[in-house]
Amino acid sequence: MSYNEEHIFQLILEKLSGDISDEDNQYLEQAAREDPNVRRCLEELEGARDVAGPDFMNDLHNERAWSSVLSLLQADQEKKPAMTLVTADETPVVNTQETSSGKPHARNRWWLAAAVILLIAAGGYWLLGGRSAFIHDDAIAKNTNGIPLWGDMKLLLDNGDTIRLSGKADADINTKAALLHPGAGQLSFTTGKQRKGWNTLYVPTGKDYKVVLSDGSIVHLNAFSRLRFPFSFDGKTREVYLDGEAYFDIAANASQPFIVHTAQTSVRVLGTSFNVNAYSDSLVVTSLVEGSVITKVEESEGLVLKPGMESICRKGYSQQTGTFDEAITLAWRKGEYVYYNKPLGTLDAILLHWYGKQLFFEDPLLANKMLTGVIERNQPVTDFLESLDKTSGITYRITDDKIYLRSK
């Protein structure tokens, strides 16, 4: 049986703080008995708490703590996993307010993970080896880039504080850097005096969300994506960093070009509308709807795109250009994924990003079966699977996070 990592991690934190219910404690103990990765994670964190003493649960850290613990929970049982540790002086400690009961706000509770990394790193204690180690951020970047599999959108501020965004219209949230205005499906903000620094917006599995930047540009993020951006563009350029997929509607400003960075490319614009699909580090597709953009790979001169064109950047190859169909490429903005004459195996990514489930073929040849259709994000994944059953002679079975397909 597999377990949801974020839920298990939350239960571990509650157990460490002595705030776990009897029912949840029984569930956690069962998970530890059945899953050696859960058991190892629990044992190591309890050991770290015992070493650190009573202040263990009072120290807080940033997003990287969650990614680090995930590497324990998701570790390959046949291999010794790599644990990312961060020195105490690399990232500022998060300061959160407490309720009258002395307990952290619910939206900040899992941030208690910070103590794990902060104290272990400071004491030279390596969870998986009992020795000092320092591994750079690219190790955790190969995990989920900090993007939550489920739950609300999250905004990680430059000072390390995290804010959960429900996606509904909520009351304004005051921070030192900006006054946040959470709306229905989007976030806008008014910059404050301490507005410098980078913030990261995380959109989890199965959701989409918009953010209105300080210049009026609007970024619409697809599921399982993140955008790194400042509250104010004060330099000669306006720059953001994208992992995942997003549609950009950029406010024109000839004196301050807008640049979108991905793992492989940079897209430079003045004022335009375009889509960037950068879910994979090895493939980035930029599709221009309106205006003009230049897509660059490293030090290349770049390609100029016209509306209706897209650039395709595959790692290790020169950029290519082609045309695209807006009805297909931009369908995700309406909560739809349109596929036309595509191999069934290529749907694995969308099922993971929208439903958190991996696709497996009990009959390997099925992965090459060509299909045409539409997947609706707001409908159960079983609707899509039942359609396969009726139209393509493919039956399925579902476990917690996997879908198995085979021919009838």
N, C-alpha and C positions, 0 to 999 in steps of 0.2 A: 504493500500500500504506500502511495506517495502522499506527502503532506505539503501544504502551502507554506513556503519558506517564511513569508512575512508574518503569518499567523503564529507559526512556531516560534519565531524570534520574539514576537510580542509576549508570548507565554513565558519564554525563558526570562525575559526582563522582569515580568511580574513575579516569577518565582524568586529571582535574585533579590528583589526588593521586598519580598515577604507579602506581596499584595495579590497573590493568586488564589482563586476560589478552589474549593475541593474538587469540583467537577473538572475545571481546567487543569488542575494538577494531575488528576488521574489520566486525562487525555494526553498530557505532555509525557507522563511516565510511560504510557502505552507507545507513544511515538518513539521514545528513546529506546524501548525494548525492540521495536520492529525495524528501526532505521539506524544503522551504526553511525551515520553522519550526524543525525540529531543527537544521539547519545554522546558522541565525541564533542560536539559543540557545547552541550550542556555541561559536561564534565570539565572542559577546558575553561569555560567562563566561570564556573563555580570555583575552580582552582585559582583563577586570576583574582576573583573577589576575596578569597581567603588570604591571598598574598598581600593585596592592597589594603585590607582592613576596612573599617567602618565608613571611610570616605569614598568608597568605590562607586556608589550610586549617585554621588553628588557632582562628579566631574562630567562635563559634556563635551562633545566633539562635533564634527560635521558629517556630511553625507557619506564620506568614504568609510566610516565605521560600518554602516549598513552593508555596503558592497563587500567589505572584508569578511563579515560574518556570513554573508551569502556564500562565499567561496568555501566555507566549512560545510554548510548545509547542502551544497550542490556538488561536493567533491566526488570524483570518481573513486569508488571503493577500492579499485585495484591499483590506484596510483596515489602517491603522497601529494596532496594538493599544495599549491603555493599560497601562502597567506601574506597579504599586503599589510605592512606595518608602517606607521607614520610617526616621525619624531614629534615630541610635544611642542616644539617651536615652529613646526612647519605650517600649522593651521591654528587660527585663534579659537579659544574656548567659547562655546556658546553660552550666553547668559539668558535664562528664561525666567519669566515671572511664575510665581506659585499661587495657587488658590489659598483660601483661608484655611484649608485643611492641611496645608503644607505639602500637598502632592502636586506634581507638575500638571499643567493642562493636558487633557486627553490627546490633543493634536500634537503635543510635543513628547509624549511618553516614550516612544521608541527611540528618541534621541539619546536616551540613557545608554545606548550602545557605545557612545563616545568613551565611556570609562574603560571599556574593553581595550580599545586601541591606545588611548592616551596613556593609561597607566602601564600597560604592558610594554609599550615602546619606551616610555621613560625609565622603566626598570630593567630594560634589556631582556625582557622575557618573551620568547617566541612561542606562540600557542602550539605550533605543530612540531617544534623541535627542541624547545627548552633553551634556545640560544638567541643571541641578538641577531637581528636581521633588518635591513632596510631595502625595500623594493619600490620602484617608482610607480607612478599612477597608471602607466600603461598596462600594468598587470590587472588592475581592477577594471580598466576600460573594456577588457575583453569579456567581462561578466555581463551586466545589463546596463552599463553606464549609469547606474544609480536610478534608472527608470523603474518606478513601482509597477509590479505586475497587475495589481488591482488597487481599488480605492480611489481617493480623490486626487485631483491635480495638486502638485506641490510647487511652491516657490521657495528656492533656497537663496537667501540673501547673501550679499558679499561678506557680512560679518559672521556667517555661519548659522543664523537663525533660520528656521523653516516655518513656512506658513502653508496650511492646507486650504485649498480652494475647492468648494463643493461643486462649482459649475452653476450654481444658482445665484440670484441677486441677494447679496448679504450686506451687512453693515460695513462701512469703511473700516480699514485697518490702518492704524497709524504706526509707521516706523520712522526711524531717524532719517532714513534716506528718501522716503516718499510716503505719500498718503495713498493707499491702495483702494481702488474702487471695484470690488468683485461684482460683476454683473452676470446675467444669464448667458452662460456660454463664453464669456470673455472677461478679460481683466484690463482695466485701464488704471492710470495712476497720475498723481500730481507730484512732481519732484520736490524734494526738500533741500535743506541747506547742505546736508552731508550726502550728496547724491553720487559721489564717485564710487567706482568699483563695479564688479560684474555680478549679475544675478542669473539664476538658472531656473527655467520653468520646465517642469516635468509633466508629461501627459501620459497616463498609464494605458494599459491594454483596454481596448474596447471603447475608448472615448476620443473626442476631439475638442479643441479649445483654441480660442483666439486671444491675442494680446495686442493692445494698441500701444505702440512705442511712443516715445516722447516727441518725435517729429510728426506724428499722425499716421505713420505707416502701420499697416495691419498685417499681422502674421497669423495664419490659420494653421495650427499644428494637427497633424494626423495622429492616430493612436500610437503609443509606444515611441514617442519622440521627445526630444528636449531642445530647448533654445537657450543659449547663453547671450545675455544682452545687458547693457548698462541702462540706468534710469535716465541718463542724459548723454547726448552725443556732443561732446565738447571739443573734439579734435577736428582735423581737416577732413576726416572721413567718418561715415556712420558704419560701424561694423558689428556683426553678430555671428554666432557659431551654431551650426545645426547638426544634430544627429537625428535621423529619422526622415520624416517627410513633412513639408510645409508649403503652403501657398502664400506668396508675398504680394502685397499691394502697396507699393512704395511711393511715399510722398515725394514729389519732384523737388530737387534742390541741386541745381547745377554746380554750386560752389562747394558742395559736400557730398561726394559720391557715396552710395550705399554698397557695402560689400558683404556677401554671405559666404562664410567659410564652412567647408565640409572637410572630411578626412582626406579627400582627394583633390578637391577643386576650390576655386574662389570665383564667385559670380559678382561682377561689378556693374552697377546700374546707376542711373540718375533719377529716374522716375518711371516705374513700369509695373507690370503684373506678370508673375511667372511662378512655376511650380518646381520645387527641387525634391527629388527622391534620393535620399542618402542613407537608406536603411543599412546598406552594405558598404563597408570600407572599400570593397573592390569594385563597386559599380555605383556611379552617380549619374543621374539623368536630370537635366535641367530643361524644362519645357516653357517656351516663351509665349505668353498670351497676348501681351500688348507692350509696345515700346521697343526698347533695344537693350541687350545685355552683352557683356563679354565674359565668356567662361575661360578660365585659365587653369592649367595644371602645372604646379610648381613654377618654374621660370619660363614657361612657354609664352609666346606672344598672345595666345588666346584666340578664341573663335568668336566672331560677331554673329549673333543670332537675330533673325527677323521673326515677327509674329507667325506662329504656326510651325516654327522649327524647334527642334530640340537637340541638345548635345548629349552624347553618350560617352562617358568616360569609364573605361575598364582599366583596372590596375595593370600596368605593364604594356599598355597599348596607346596609340595615338587617339586623340579625340575623334569621334565621328559625329556627323550630323544627319538628321532625317526629319521627316514630318510626323506629326502626331494628331490624334483625334481628341479634341477637348472632352467630348462626351464620355470617353473612356478614361483618359488620364486624370481628369478632374472630378470623376464621379464620386470619389471618396468624400468630397466636401458635402455631398448629399447623403452620406452614410451608405454608399453603394460601392461595390467593387465589380467592375464590368470586365469580363474576360472574353476574348474572341479568338477562337481557334488556338487555344493555348494548351500545352501539356498539363495534365492533372497535377503533376509533381510541382509545377510552378505556383500552385495555390497554397503551398505550405506556409509561406511567409505571411500571407494575409490572414490565415487561420490562427497563426501564432499571435499576430499583432492585435487582432480583433477579438479573439476568443481565448487566448492563452493556451492553445492546444497545438501539439505537434502532430504532423501527419506521417503515418507509417503505412507501407504497402506490404501486405502479406503476399501479394503477387507483384513482384517488382515490375513486370511489364505494364502494369496499370499506370505507373508514373508517366508513361509516354502517351497515354490515351489523350487524344485531342478533344477539347470540349469548348462550348460557348455558353455563357450564361451570366447571371448576376447574383452576387452575395450581398444581402442586406445586413448591415452591422447591428441594427436594432432588433433583428429577428433571431430566434434561437438557431444555433449552428445545426441543430437537427433538421431544420427546414431545408437547408442546403443539402444535407446528407440524404434526406428522404427523396429529394429531387433526383439525386444521383441514382438512388435505388430504382426509381420508377422509369427514368429515361435512359440510363446507361448500363443497367444490369450490374450495379456495384452495391454490395452490402457493406455494412459497417458495424463496428462496436466501439464504444467509448469508455475509457478509464478516466481517472481524475484529470489528467492533463495530456492525454494522447488519444488520437483517432486512428483506428486500424481499418484499412480498406482491403477488400478482396472481391473477386468476381463471384457471381452467384453460381 
